[in-house]
Amino acid sequence: MEVLPEIAKWVSTDHFQNRDIDGKIIERLVEAARRAPSAKNRQPWRLIIAQKEEVRSRLAEAAFGQDPAKEAQAVAAFCTTNVDYRMPNGHHAYPLDIGIASGFLMIQARAEGLGVHPMSTYDEQEVKEILTVPHSMRVALLVLLGWPAEEPLLKERRPTEQIVSYDHW
């Protein structure tokens, strides 16, 4: 399995085609997220896939009208069902767990030929109301999905020596 070459081509999609995503593809994306590991196997997520135009339009407004949010044909909202659980190191578990699950979904989306755009800039309270997320839960991340309208340009990444060291800082 050659994953690294695909990861090396990773770019968030800023513009999407107005073209539906087949239900079988959505099922595979959900299955990829469902299979993700989590702290103590708690699987603290609830995934809401918004595909109806009316719901997507309202979510785009909650995302402050950003173009990718207006154009995406589906929005995967990653919600946590376990806001308070902390790992033994004191950190909340859900940001890590949601990060892994959303990463699995995004890799599968790319394998399907879809463009993806993770989005954390949105009014969470408004998103919760639109998607009827219970008060006690958080909407940790939105992932925009759709067929890319253009081939995005690769963005510069920091050189390896700036982001890694071995055995000490």
DSSP file with accessible surface (Angstrom, degrees, kcal/mol):
  #  RESIDUE AA STRUCTURE BP1 BP2  ACC     N-H-->O    O-->H-N    N-H-->O    O-->H-N    TCO  KAPPA ALPHA  PHI   PSI    X-CA   Y-CA   Z-CA
    1    1 A M              0   0  213      0, 0.0     2,-1.0     0, 0.0     0, 0.0   0.000 360.0 360.0 360.0 122.6    0.0    0.0    0.0
    2    2 A E        +     0   0  153      1,-0.2     4,-0.3     2,-0.1     0, 0.0  -0.788 360.0 147.3-101.1  91.4    1.5    3.3   -1.1
    3    3 A V    >>  +     0   0   51     -2,-1.0     4,-2.3     2,-0.1     3,-0.7   0.856  58.5  66.0 -93.3 -41.6    0.1    5.9    1.2
    4    4 A L  H 3> S+     0   0  129      1,-0.3     4,-2.8     2,-0.2     5,-0.2   0.877  97.1  55.1 -56.2 -41.4    2.9    8.5    1.5
    5    5 A P  H 3> S+     0   0   61      0, 0.0     4,-0.8     0, 0.0    -1,-0.3   0.897 111.1  46.6 -60.0 -34.6    2.8    9.6   -2.1
    6    6 A E  H X4 S+     0   0   94     -3,-0.7     3,-0.7    -4,-0.3    -2,-0.2   0.904 111.7  49.8 -71.3 -41.5   -0.9   10.4   -1.7
    7    7 A I  H >< S+     0   0   84     -4,-2.3     3,-2.0     1,-0.2    -1,-0.2   0.899 104.5  59.5 -62.3 -38.2   -0.3   12.2    1.6
    8    8 A A  H 3< S+     0   0   69     -4,-2.8    -1,-0.2     1,-0.3    -2,-0.2   0.770 104.3  51.1 -62.9 -23.5    2.5   14.2   -0.1
    9    9 A K  T << S+     0   0  106     -4,-0.8    -1,-0.3    -3,-0.7    -2,-0.2   0.351  82.9 135.5 -92.9   5.4   -0.1   15.5   -2.6
   10   10 A W    <   +     0   0   84     -3,-2.0   145,-0.4    -4,-0.1     2,-0.3  -0.327  19.0 155.0 -63.8 128.8   -2.5   16.6    0.1
   11   11 A V        -     0   0    9    143,-0.1   105,-0.4    -2,-0.1     2,-0.2  -0.964  45.5-111.5-148.1 136.7   -4.1   20.0   -0.2
   12   12 A S        -     0   0   30     -2,-0.3     2,-0.4   103,-0.1   105,-0.2  -0.500  36.8-119.7 -66.8 138.6   -7.4   21.2    1.2
   13   13 A T        -     0   0    2    103,-3.0     3,-0.1    -2,-0.2   131,-0.1  -0.675  30.2-179.7 -83.9 126.3  -10.0   21.7   -1.5
   14   14 A D        +     0   0   61     -2,-0.4     2,-0.4     1,-0.2    57,-0.1   0.644  68.9  40.7 -99.6 -19.4  -11.2   25.3   -1.7
   15   15 A H        -     0   0   61    135,-0.2   134,-2.7    56,-0.1   135,-0.6  -0.997  67.4-166.6-137.0 132.3  -13.7   24.9   -4.6
   16   16 A F  B     -A  148   0A  11     -2,-0.4     2,-0.1   132,-0.3    56,-0.0  -0.850  21.9-116.0-117.4 151.0  -16.1   22.0   -5.2
   17   17 A Q        -     0   0   78    130,-3.4     2,-1.6    -2,-0.3   130,-0.4  -0.453  31.9-112.6 -74.5 156.1  -18.2   21.0   -8.2
   18   18 A N  S    S+     0   0  147     -2,-0.1     2,-0.4   128,-0.1    -1,-0.1  -0.636  76.1 123.8 -87.8  77.5  -22.0   21.0   -7.9
   19   19 A R        -     0   0  118     -2,-1.6   128,-0.4   128,-0.1    54,-0.1  -0.988  61.5-115.1-145.6 127.5  -22.1   17.2   -8.2
   20   20 A D        -     0   0  130     -2,-0.4     2,-0.5   126,-0.1    54,-0.1  -0.198  22.5-126.6 -62.4 154.9  -23.7   14.7   -5.8
   21   21 A I        -     0   0   10     52,-0.2    -1,-0.1   124,-0.1     5,-0.1  -0.906  30.8-113.0-103.7 126.3  -21.7   12.2   -3.8
   22   22 A D    >>  -     0   0   96     -2,-0.5     4,-1.8     1,-0.1     3,-0.7  -0.261  19.1-125.2 -58.5 141.2  -22.9    8.6   -4.2
   23   23 A G  H 3> S+     0   0   40      1,-0.3     4,-2.4     2,-0.2    -1,-0.1   0.809 109.2  59.6 -58.9 -33.2  -24.3    7.0   -1.1
   24   24 A K  H 3> S+     0   0  120      2,-0.2     4,-1.8     1,-0.2    -1,-0.3   0.866 104.4  50.6 -65.5 -35.5  -21.9    4.1   -1.3
   25   25 A I  H <> S+     0   0   15     -3,-0.7     4,-2.3     2,-0.2    -2,-0.2   0.943 108.9  50.8 -66.2 -45.4  -19.0    6.5   -1.1
   26   26 A I  H  X S+     0   0   15     -4,-1.8     4,-2.6     1,-0.2     5,-0.2   0.921 107.8  54.1 -57.8 -42.6  -20.5    8.1    2.0
   27   27 A E  H  X S+     0   0  116     -4,-2.4     4,-2.4     1,-0.2    -1,-0.2   0.903 108.4  48.8 -59.3 -40.6  -20.9    4.7    3.6
   28   28 A R  H  X S+     0   0  108     -4,-1.8     4,-2.2     2,-0.2    -1,-0.2   0.878 109.9  51.6 -69.1 -34.9  -17.2    4.0    3.0
   29   29 A L  H  X S+     0   0    2     -4,-2.3     4,-2.1     2,-0.2    -2,-0.2   0.934 111.1  47.4 -64.3 -45.4  -16.2    7.3    4.5
   30   30 A V  H  X S+     0   0   52     -4,-2.6     4,-2.8     1,-0.2    -2,-0.2   0.917 110.8  52.0 -62.1 -41.6  -18.3    6.6    7.6
   31   31 A E  H  X S+     0   0   69     -4,-2.4     4,-1.8    -5,-0.2    -1,-0.2   0.896 107.1  53.1 -63.6 -38.9  -16.8    3.1    7.9
   32   32 A A  H  < S+     0   0   15     -4,-2.2     4,-0.3     1,-0.2    -1,-0.2   0.937 112.6  44.0 -61.9 -44.8  -13.3    4.6    7.7
   33   33 A A  H >< S+     0   0    2     -4,-2.1     3,-1.5     1,-0.2    -2,-0.2   0.915 110.6  55.4 -65.5 -41.2  -14.1    6.9   10.6
   34   34 A R  H 3< S+     0   0  116     -4,-2.8    -1,-0.2     1,-0.3    -2,-0.2   0.838 104.2  55.0 -61.3 -31.9  -15.8    4.2   12.6
   35   35 A R  T 3< S+     0   0  164     -4,-1.8    -1,-0.3    -5,-0.2    -2,-0.2   0.535  82.5 117.5 -80.9  -5.3  -12.7    2.0   12.4
   36   36 A A    <   -     0   0    4     -3,-1.5    65,-0.1    -4,-0.3     7,-0.1  -0.300  68.5-114.7 -66.4 144.9  -10.4    4.7   13.9
   37   37 A P        -     0   0   74      0, 0.0     2,-0.3     0, 0.0    64,-0.1  -0.380  36.1-174.7 -72.5 158.9   -8.7    3.9   17.2
   38   38 A S    >   -     0   0   19     62,-0.1     3,-2.4    -2,-0.1     2,-0.1  -0.974  38.5 -70.0-150.3 162.1   -9.6    6.0   20.3
   39   39 A A  G >  S-     0   0   18     -2,-0.3     3,-2.1     1,-0.3     4,-0.2  -0.339 119.3 -12.0 -57.7 123.7   -8.5    6.4   23.9
   40   40 A K  G 3  S-     0   0  151      1,-0.3    -1,-0.3     2,-0.1     0, 0.0   0.758 116.2 -80.3  53.2  26.1   -9.5    3.2   25.8
   41   41 A N  G <  S+     0   0  110     -3,-2.4    -1,-0.3     1,-0.1    -2,-0.2   0.778  90.8 143.0  53.8  32.3  -11.6    2.3   22.7
   42   42 A R    <   -     0   0  112     -3,-2.1    -1,-0.1     2,-0.0    -2,-0.1   0.740  43.6-154.7 -72.3 -24.9  -14.3    4.7   23.9
   43   43 A Q        -     0   0   79      1,-0.2     2,-1.2    -4,-0.2    -5,-0.0   0.939  14.9-173.0  47.6  61.3  -15.1    5.8   20.4
   44   44 A P        +     0   0    3      0, 0.0    37,-2.0     0, 0.0    38,-0.6  -0.081  40.5 104.4 -82.5  38.4  -16.5    9.1   21.7
   45   45 A W  E     -B   80   0B  33     -2,-1.2     2,-0.4    35,-0.3    35,-0.2  -0.869  47.6-166.9-122.7 154.6  -17.8   10.4   18.4
   46   46 A R  E     -B   79   0B 162     33,-2.3    33,-2.7    -2,-0.4     2,-0.5  -0.989  20.9-152.4-131.0 125.2  -21.1   10.9   16.8
   47   47 A L  E     -B   78   0B  35     -2,-0.4     2,-0.5    31,-0.2    31,-0.2  -0.898   8.5-168.4-105.9 125.6  -20.8   11.7   13.1
   48   48 A I  E     -B   77   0B  43     29,-2.3    29,-3.3    -2,-0.5     2,-0.7  -0.971   6.4-158.5-114.0 122.9  -23.5   13.7   11.3
   49   49 A I  E     -B   76   0B  43     -2,-0.5     2,-0.6    27,-0.2    27,-0.2  -0.904   6.8-161.1-102.4 114.1  -23.4   13.8    7.5
   50   50 A A  E     +B   75   0B   6     25,-3.2    25,-2.0    -2,-0.7    -2,-0.0  -0.872  29.8 147.2 -98.1 117.9  -25.2   16.8    6.1
   51   51 A Q        +     0   0   84     -2,-0.6    -1,-0.2    23,-0.2     2,-0.1   0.593  36.2 104.1-121.6 -23.5  -26.2   16.4    2.5
   52   52 A K  S  > S-     0   0  159      1,-0.1     4,-2.7     4,-0.0     5,-0.3  -0.409  71.9-130.9 -65.1 136.6  -29.5   18.2    2.1
   53   53 A E  H  > S+     0   0  148      1,-0.2     4,-2.7     2,-0.2     5,-0.2   0.882 105.2  53.8 -57.3 -41.6  -29.0   21.6    0.4
   54   54 A E  H  > S+     0   0  140      2,-0.2     4,-1.9     1,-0.2    -1,-0.2   0.920 111.9  44.3 -61.7 -42.9  -31.0   23.5    3.0
   55   55 A V  H  > S+     0   0   35     -3,-0.2     4,-2.5     2,-0.2    -2,-0.2   0.937 113.8  49.8 -68.7 -44.6  -28.9   22.1    5.9
   56   56 A R  H  X S+     0   0   24     -4,-2.7     4,-2.4     1,-0.2    -2,-0.2   0.899 109.3  52.9 -61.1 -38.9  -25.6   22.6    4.0
   57   57 A S  H  X S+     0   0   62     -4,-2.7     4,-1.8    -5,-0.3    -1,-0.2   0.923 110.1  46.9 -63.4 -43.3  -26.6   26.2    3.2
   58   58 A R  H  X S+     0   0  104     -4,-1.9     4,-2.1     1,-0.2    -1,-0.2   0.886 111.1  52.2 -66.6 -37.6  -27.3   26.9    6.9
   59   59 A L  H  X S+     0   0    4     -4,-2.5     4,-1.2     2,-0.2    -2,-0.2   0.888 105.7  55.0 -65.4 -37.0  -24.0   25.3    7.9
   60   60 A A  H  <>S+     0   0    5     -4,-2.4     5,-2.5     9,-0.2     6,-0.5   0.900 107.6  49.7 -62.0 -40.0  -22.2   27.6    5.4
   61   61 A E  H ><5S+     0   0  120     -4,-1.8     3,-1.6     1,-0.2    -1,-0.2   0.917 108.5  52.2 -63.0 -41.3  -23.8   30.6    7.1
   62   62 A A  H 3<5S+     0   0    0     -4,-2.1    61,-2.7     1,-0.3    -1,-0.2   0.731 103.9  58.8 -67.1 -20.8  -22.6   29.2   10.5
   63   63 A A  T ><5S-     0   0    1     -4,-1.2     3,-1.2    59,-0.3    -1,-0.3   0.023 126.8-102.7 -94.5  23.8  -19.1   29.0    8.9
   64   64 A F  T < 5 -     0   0  133     -3,-1.6    -3,-0.2     1,-0.2    -2,-0.2   0.783  65.6 -68.3  61.8  30.7  -19.3   32.7    8.3
   65   65 A G  T 3 <S+     0   0   26     -5,-2.5    -1,-0.2     1,-0.2    -4,-0.2   0.669  75.4 174.5  70.5  19.3  -20.0   32.3    4.6
   66   66 A Q    X>  -     0   0   62     -3,-1.2     4,-1.6    -6,-0.5     3,-0.5  -0.340  37.2-123.1 -61.3 138.4  -16.7   30.8    3.6
   67   67 A D  H 3> S+     0   0   80      1,-0.2     4,-1.6     2,-0.2     3,-0.3   0.876 107.6  53.5 -53.8 -47.9  -16.6   29.7   -0.1
   68   68 A P  H 3> S+     0   0   13      0, 0.0     4,-1.8     0, 0.0    -1,-0.2   0.911 108.5  51.5 -57.8 -36.9  -15.7   26.1    0.5
   69   69 A A  H <4 S+     0   0    5     -3,-0.5    -9,-0.2     1,-0.2    -2,-0.2   0.847 108.8  51.2 -67.7 -31.7  -18.6   25.7    3.0
   70   70 A K  H  < S+     0   0  126     -4,-1.6    -1,-0.2    -3,-0.3    -3,-0.1   0.804 116.8  39.5 -71.1 -30.6  -21.0   27.2    0.4
   71   71 A E  H  < S+     0   0   57     -4,-1.6    -2,-0.2    -3,-0.2    -1,-0.2   0.673  84.5 111.6 -97.2 -20.9  -19.8   24.7   -2.3
   72   72 A A     <  -     0   0    0     -4,-1.8    74,-0.2    -5,-0.2     3,-0.1  -0.248  55.4-150.3 -60.0 142.9  -19.3   21.4   -0.5
   73   73 A Q  S    S+     0   0   13     72,-1.6     2,-0.3     1,-0.2   -52,-0.2   0.566  80.9  19.1 -91.1 -11.3  -21.8   18.7   -1.4
   74   74 A A  E     - C   0 145B   0     71,-1.6    71,-2.8   -54,-0.1     2,-0.4  -0.979  63.5-154.9-153.8 149.7  -21.6   17.1    2.0
   75   75 A V  E     -BC  50 144B   3    -25,-2.0   -25,-3.2    -2,-0.3     2,-0.7  -0.994   7.2-155.1-127.9 123.8  -20.4   18.2    5.5
   76   76 A A  E     -BC  49 143B   0     67,-3.1    67,-2.6    -2,-0.4     2,-0.7  -0.894  11.0-161.3 -97.7 115.6  -19.2   15.7    8.0
   77   77 A A  E     -BC  48 142B   1    -29,-3.3   -29,-2.3    -2,-0.7     2,-0.7  -0.891   4.5-153.8 -99.8 117.2  -19.7   17.1   11.5
   78   78 A F  E     -BC  47 141B   1     63,-3.1    62,-2.0    -2,-0.7    63,-1.4  -0.838  19.0-178.3 -93.4 113.0  -17.6   15.3   14.1
   79   79 A C  E     -BC  46 139B   1    -33,-2.7   -33,-2.3    -2,-0.7     2,-0.4  -0.826  20.1-131.2-110.8 150.5  -19.3   15.6   17.5
   80   80 A T  E     -BC  45 138B   0     58,-2.3    58,-0.8    -2,-0.3   -35,-0.3  -0.827  14.1-170.8-103.9 141.4  -18.0   14.3   20.8
   81   81 A T  S    S+     0   0   70    -37,-2.0   -36,-0.1    -2,-0.4     2,-0.1   0.319  84.7  52.1-103.1   2.4  -20.1   12.2   23.2
   82   82 A N        +     0   0   40    -38,-0.6     3,-0.5     1,-0.1    12,-0.4  -0.555  58.2 159.8-141.8  71.7  -17.5   12.4   26.0
   83   83 A V  S    S+     0   0   31     53,-0.3    11,-0.2     1,-0.2    -1,-0.1   0.836  74.3  45.5 -66.0 -35.2  -16.5   16.0   26.6
   84   84 A D  S    S+     0   0  133      8,-0.1    -1,-0.2     9,-0.1     2,-0.1   0.618  77.4 116.1 -91.7 -13.8  -15.1   15.5   30.1
   85   85 A Y        -     0   0   33     -3,-0.5     8,-2.0     7,-0.1     9,-0.5  -0.374  44.3-168.3 -64.9 128.8  -13.0   12.3   29.8
   86   86 A R  B     -E   92   0C 137      6,-0.2     6,-0.2    -2,-0.1     5,-0.1  -0.940  17.7-126.5-116.2 142.2   -9.3   13.0   30.4
   87   87 A M    >   -     0   0   35      4,-2.9     3,-2.7    -2,-0.4     6,-0.0  -0.304  40.8 -93.4 -76.1 166.1   -6.5   10.6   29.7
   88   88 A P  T 3  S+     0   0  127      0, 0.0    -1,-0.1     0, 0.0    -2,-0.0   0.781 126.3  62.5 -54.8 -24.7   -4.0    9.8   32.5
   89   89 A N  T 3  S-     0   0  104      2,-0.1     3,-0.1     1,-0.1    -2,-0.0   0.474 119.3-110.0 -80.5   0.1   -1.7   12.6   31.3
   90   90 A G  S <  S+     0   0   35     -3,-2.7     2,-0.2     1,-0.3    -1,-0.1   0.280  77.3 126.4  93.9 -11.1   -4.5   15.1   32.0
   91   91 A H        -     0   0  118      1,-0.1    -4,-2.9    -5,-0.1    -1,-0.3  -0.531  69.0-105.0 -81.2 146.5   -5.4   16.0   28.4
   92   92 A H  B     -E   86   0C  62     -6,-0.2     4,-0.5    -2,-0.2    -6,-0.2  -0.474  26.3-148.8 -62.6 140.9   -8.9   15.7   27.1
   93   93 A A  S  > S+     0   0    2     -8,-2.0     4,-2.6   -11,-0.2     3,-0.4   0.820  80.9  73.9 -83.2 -32.0   -9.2   12.6   24.9
   94   94 A Y  H  > S+     0   0   32     -9,-0.5     4,-3.1   -12,-0.4     5,-0.4   0.845  89.7  55.2 -62.8 -35.7  -11.8   13.8   22.4
   95   95 A P  H  > S+     0   0   70      0, 0.0     4,-2.0     0, 0.0    -1,-0.2   0.941 114.4  42.2 -62.1 -39.0   -9.7   16.2   20.4
   96   96 A L  H  > S+     0   0   94     -4,-0.5     4,-2.4    -3,-0.4    -2,-0.2   0.946 116.2  48.0 -67.8 -47.8   -7.2   13.4   19.7
   97   97 A D  H  X S+     0   0    2     -4,-2.6     4,-2.5     1,-0.2     5,-0.2   0.922 114.2  45.9 -60.6 -44.4   -9.9   10.8   19.1
   98   98 A I  H  X S+     0   0    3     -4,-3.1     4,-2.9    -5,-0.2     5,-0.3   0.895 110.4  55.3 -66.4 -38.3  -11.8   13.1   16.7
   99   99 A G  H  X S+     0   0   37     -4,-2.0     4,-2.0    -5,-0.4    -2,-0.2   0.922 110.7  44.2 -60.2 -43.5   -8.6   14.1   15.0
  100  100 A I  H  X S+     0   0   52     -4,-2.4     4,-2.4     2,-0.2    -2,-0.2   0.952 115.0  47.5 -67.4 -47.8   -7.8   10.4   14.2
  101  101 A A  H  X S+     0   0    0     -4,-2.5     4,-2.2     1,-0.2    -2,-0.2   0.920 113.9  47.0 -61.6 -42.1  -11.3    9.5   13.1
  102  102 A S  H  X S+     0   0    4     -4,-2.9     4,-2.8     1,-0.2    -1,-0.2   0.886 109.8  54.6 -68.9 -34.9  -11.5   12.6   10.9
  103  103 A G  H  X S+     0   0   21     -4,-2.0     4,-2.6    -5,-0.3    -2,-0.2   0.921 107.8  49.2 -61.5 -43.2   -8.1   11.8    9.4
  104  104 A F  H  X S+     0   0   87     -4,-2.4     4,-2.2     2,-0.2    -2,-0.2   0.932 112.3  48.4 -61.5 -44.9   -9.3    8.3    8.5
  105  105 A L  H  X S+     0   0    0     -4,-2.2     4,-2.6     1,-0.2    -2,-0.2   0.930 112.1  49.1 -61.2 -43.3  -12.4    9.7    6.9
  106  106 A M  H  X S+     0   0   23     -4,-2.8     4,-2.4     2,-0.2    -2,-0.2   0.895 109.5  50.9 -68.0 -38.0  -10.3   12.3    4.9
  107  107 A I  H  X S+     0   0   86     -4,-2.6     4,-2.1     2,-0.2    -1,-0.2   0.931 112.4  47.2 -64.3 -42.1   -7.8    9.7    3.7
  108  108 A Q  H  X S+     0   0   57     -4,-2.2     4,-1.6    -5,-0.2    -2,-0.2   0.915 109.5  54.4 -64.3 -39.8  -10.7    7.5    2.5
  109  109 A A  H  <>S+     0   0    0     -4,-2.6     5,-2.4     1,-0.2     4,-0.3   0.925 108.9  47.8 -59.8 -44.4  -12.3   10.5    0.8
  110  110 A R  H ><5S+     0   0   52     -4,-2.4     3,-1.5     1,-0.2    -1,-0.2   0.901 108.1  55.0 -63.3 -39.4   -9.1   11.3   -1.1
  111  111 A A  H 3<5S+     0   0   79     -4,-2.1    -1,-0.2     1,-0.3    -2,-0.2   0.818 106.4  52.7 -63.2 -27.4   -8.9    7.6   -2.1
  112  112 A E  T 3<5S-     0   0   39     -4,-1.6    -1,-0.3    -3,-0.3    -2,-0.2   0.496 123.6-106.8 -83.5  -6.6  -12.4    8.0   -3.5
  113  113 A G  T < 5S+     0   0   42     -3,-1.5    -3,-0.2    -4,-0.3     2,-0.1   0.489  75.1 137.6  92.9   3.0  -11.3   11.0   -5.6
  114  114 A L      < -     0   0    1     -5,-2.4    -1,-0.3    -6,-0.2     2,-0.3  -0.477  51.6-127.8 -80.1 154.8  -13.1   13.5   -3.4
  115  115 A G  E     -D  146   0B   0     31,-3.9    31,-1.6    -2,-0.1     2,-0.3  -0.712  27.1-162.2 -93.1 151.4  -11.8   16.8   -2.2
  116  116 A V  E     -D  145   0B   0   -105,-0.4  -103,-3.0    -2,-0.3    29,-0.2  -0.955  16.3-172.7-134.2 155.6  -11.8   17.6    1.5
  117  117 A H  E     -D  144   0B  28     27,-1.7    27,-2.7    -2,-0.3     2,-0.2  -0.811  16.2-148.8-149.1 100.1  -11.5   20.7    3.6
  118  118 A P  E     -D  143   0B  45      0, 0.0     2,-0.4     0, 0.0    25,-0.2  -0.530  21.8-167.2 -68.9 139.0  -11.3   20.4    7.4
  119  119 A M  E     +D  142   0B   5     23,-3.6    23,-2.3    -2,-0.2    -2,-0.0  -0.985  30.8 162.7-137.1 125.2  -12.9   23.4    9.0
  120  120 A S        +     0   0   91     -2,-0.4     2,-1.0    21,-0.2    -1,-0.1   0.344  56.8  96.0-117.6   2.9  -12.8   24.6   12.5
  121  121 A T        +     0   0   78     21,-0.1     2,-0.3   -58,-0.1    -1,-0.1  -0.802  58.7 104.4 -98.5  97.6  -13.9   28.2   11.9
  122  122 A Y  S    S-     0   0   29     -2,-1.0     2,-1.0   -59,-0.1   -59,-0.3  -0.972  79.6 -93.4-163.0 161.5  -17.7   28.2   12.6
  123  123 A D     >  -     0   0   62    -61,-2.7     4,-2.4    -2,-0.3     5,-0.2  -0.747  36.8-162.5 -83.7 104.0  -20.2   29.2   15.2
  124  124 A E  H  > S+     0   0   39     -2,-1.0     4,-2.8     1,-0.2     5,-0.2   0.893  85.6  53.0 -60.5 -41.0  -20.4   26.0   17.2
  125  125 A Q  H  > S+     0   0   93      1,-0.2     4,-2.0     2,-0.2    -1,-0.2   0.922 110.9  47.3 -62.2 -41.2  -23.7   27.0   18.9
  126  126 A E  H  > S+     0   0   65      2,-0.2     4,-2.5     1,-0.2    -1,-0.2   0.920 111.8  50.2 -65.8 -42.4  -25.3   27.7   15.6
  127  127 A V  H  X S+     0   0    0     -4,-2.4     4,-2.6     1,-0.2     6,-0.2   0.923 108.9  52.8 -61.5 -42.5  -24.0   24.4   14.1
  128  128 A K  H  X>S+     0   0   13     -4,-2.8     5,-2.4     1,-0.2     4,-0.6   0.911 110.5  47.5 -60.2 -40.8  -25.4   22.5   17.2
  129  129 A E  H ><5S+     0   0  126     -4,-2.0     3,-0.7     3,-0.2    -1,-0.2   0.921 111.8  49.4 -66.6 -44.4  -28.8   24.1   16.6
  130  130 A I  H 3<5S+     0   0   16     -4,-2.5    -2,-0.2     1,-0.2    -1,-0.2   0.916 120.7  35.5 -60.6 -42.4  -28.8   23.3   12.9
  131  131 A L  H 3<5S-     0   0   17     -4,-2.6    -1,-0.2    -5,-0.2    -2,-0.2   0.356 107.7-122.6 -96.2   5.6  -27.9   19.7   13.5
  132  132 A T  T <<5 +     0   0  123     -3,-0.7    -3,-0.2    -4,-0.6    -4,-0.1   0.866  45.2 175.5  51.8  45.0  -29.9   19.3   16.7
  133  133 A V      < -     0   0   15     -5,-2.4    -1,-0.2    -6,-0.2     6,-0.1  -0.637  37.4-103.5 -77.7 131.1  -26.8   18.3   18.7
  134  134 A P    >   -     0   0   69      0, 0.0     3,-1.9     0, 0.0    -1,-0.1  -0.182  27.3-114.8 -56.6 149.4  -27.6   17.9   22.4
  135  135 A H  T 3  S+     0   0  161      1,-0.3    -2,-0.1    -3,-0.1    -7,-0.0   0.824 112.0  57.7 -54.1 -39.0  -26.4   20.7   24.6
  136  136 A S  T 3  S+     0   0   91      2,-0.0   -53,-0.3   -55,-0.0    -1,-0.3   0.556  96.9  78.1 -75.9  -7.4  -23.9   18.6   26.5
  137  137 A M    <   -     0   0   40     -3,-1.9     2,-0.3   -55,-0.1   -56,-0.1  -0.596  69.8-136.6-100.9 164.1  -22.0   17.6   23.4
  138  138 A R  E     -C   80   0B 101    -58,-0.8   -58,-2.3    -2,-0.2     2,-0.8  -0.897  10.5-136.4-116.7 147.9  -19.4   19.5   21.3
  139  139 A V  E     +C   79   0B   2     -2,-0.3   -60,-0.2   -60,-0.2     3,-0.1  -0.911  29.7 178.2 -98.3 103.9  -19.1   19.9   17.6
  140  140 A A  E     -     0   0B  33    -62,-2.0     2,-0.3    -2,-0.8   -61,-0.2   0.777  56.1  -2.3 -83.2 -28.7  -15.3   19.4   17.4
  141  141 A L  E     -C   78   0B  27    -63,-1.4   -63,-3.1     2,-0.0     2,-0.4  -0.971  50.9-146.3-163.7 144.1  -14.7   19.6   13.6
  142  142 A L  E     -CD  77 119B   3    -23,-2.3   -23,-3.6    -2,-0.3     2,-0.5  -0.956  14.3-162.0-111.7 136.9  -16.5   20.0   10.3
  143  143 A V  E     -CD  76 118B   0    -67,-2.6   -67,-3.1    -2,-0.4     2,-0.3  -0.978  10.4-148.1-120.0 116.5  -15.1   18.3    7.2
  144  144 A L  E     -CD  75 117B   3    -27,-2.7   -27,-1.7    -2,-0.5     2,-0.4  -0.657  18.3-169.1 -83.0 139.2  -16.3   19.6    3.9
  145  145 A L  E     +CD  74 116B   1    -71,-2.8   -71,-1.6    -2,-0.3   -72,-1.6  -0.968  22.3 111.8-132.4 145.2  -16.6   17.0    1.1
  146  146 A G  E     - D   0 115B   0    -31,-1.6   -31,-3.9    -2,-0.4   -74,-0.1  -0.952  66.0 -65.3 171.8 174.4  -17.1   17.2   -2.6
  147  147 A W        -     0   0   29   -128,-0.4  -130,-3.4  -130,-0.4   -33,-0.1  -0.695  61.7-110.3 -80.5 126.8  -15.7   16.7   -6.0
  148  148 A P  B     -A   16   0A  32      0, 0.0  -132,-0.3     0, 0.0     3,-0.1  -0.317  18.3-155.3 -61.6 138.2  -12.9   19.2   -6.6
  149  149 A A  S    S+     0   0   54   -134,-2.7     2,-0.3     1,-0.2  -133,-0.2   0.665  79.0   8.1 -83.9 -19.9  -13.6   21.9   -9.1
  150  150 A E  S    S-     0   0  110   -135,-0.6  -135,-0.2  -133,-0.0    -1,-0.2  -0.969  85.5 -95.4-153.3 162.6   -9.9   22.4   -9.8
  151  151 A E        -     0   0  157     -2,-0.3  -138,-0.0    -3,-0.1     2,-0.0  -0.760  48.6-136.2 -83.9 110.2   -6.6   20.8   -9.0
  152  152 A P        -     0   0   26      0, 0.0     2,-0.3     0, 0.0  -139,-0.1  -0.325  17.6-109.1 -69.9 152.4   -5.4   22.8   -6.0
  153  153 A L        -     0   0  152      1,-0.1     2,-0.1    -2,-0.0     0, 0.0  -0.588  34.8-108.1 -79.4 139.9   -1.8   24.0   -5.8
  154  154 A L        -     0   0  111     -2,-0.3     2,-0.3  -143,-0.1  -143,-0.1  -0.411  33.6-137.4 -64.7 142.0    0.5   22.3   -3.3
  155  155 A K        -     0   0  122   -145,-0.4    -1,-0.1    -2,-0.1  -145,-0.0  -0.754  25.9 -94.6-102.5 150.1    1.4   24.5   -0.4
  156  156 A E        -     0   0  181     -2,-0.3     2,-0.3     1,-0.0    -1,-0.1  -0.326  37.7-157.6 -61.1 140.2    4.8   24.8    1.1
  157  157 A R        -     0   0  201     -3,-0.0     3,-0.1    -2,-0.0    -1,-0.0  -0.892  28.3 -97.6-114.2 150.6    5.5   22.5    4.1
  158  158 A R        -     0   0  178     -2,-0.3     5,-0.1     1,-0.1    -1,-0.0  -0.363  48.7 -97.4 -63.2 146.9    8.2   23.2    6.7
  159  159 A P    >>  -     0   0   55      0, 0.0     3,-2.0     0, 0.0     4,-0.5  -0.314  32.8-113.1 -63.7 149.7   11.4   21.3    6.1
  160  160 A T  H >> S+     0   0   93      1,-0.3     3,-2.0     2,-0.2     4,-1.4   0.881 114.7  61.0 -51.8 -43.5   11.8   18.0    8.1
  161  161 A E  H 34 S+     0   0  153      1,-0.3    -1,-0.3     2,-0.2    -3,-0.0   0.712 100.9  55.9 -64.3 -15.6   14.6   19.4   10.2
  162  162 A Q  H <4 S+     0   0  126     -3,-2.0    -1,-0.3     1,-0.1    -2,-0.2   0.624 115.6  34.5 -88.1 -12.7   12.3   22.2   11.5
  163  163 A I  H << S+     0   0  113     -3,-2.0     2,-0.4    -4,-0.5    -2,-0.2   0.494 111.6  51.5-122.0  -3.9    9.7   19.8   12.8
  164  164 A V     <  +     0   0   59     -4,-1.4     2,-0.3     2,-0.0    -1,-0.1  -0.985  44.4 170.1-139.0 145.8   11.4   16.7   14.1
  165  165 A S        -     0   0   58     -2,-0.4     2,-0.5    -3,-0.1     4,-0.1  -0.938  28.4-125.3-139.7 164.1   14.2   15.8   16.5
  166  166 A Y  S    S-     0   0  171     -2,-0.3    -2,-0.0     1,-0.1     0, 0.0  -0.955  77.1 -13.8-120.5 130.0   15.3   12.4   17.8
  167  167 A D  S    S+     0   0  172     -2,-0.5     2,-0.3     2,-0.0    -1,-0.1   0.257 129.3  25.9  71.4 -13.4   15.7   11.3   21.4
  168  168 A H              0   0  148      1,-0.1    -2,-0.0     0, 0.0     0, 0.0  -0.972 360.0 360.0-164.5 168.0   15.6   15.0   22.7
  169  169 A W              0   0  267     -2,-0.3    -1,-0.1    -4,-0.1    -3,-0.0   0.926 360.0 360.0 -63.1 360.0   14.3   18.4   21.9
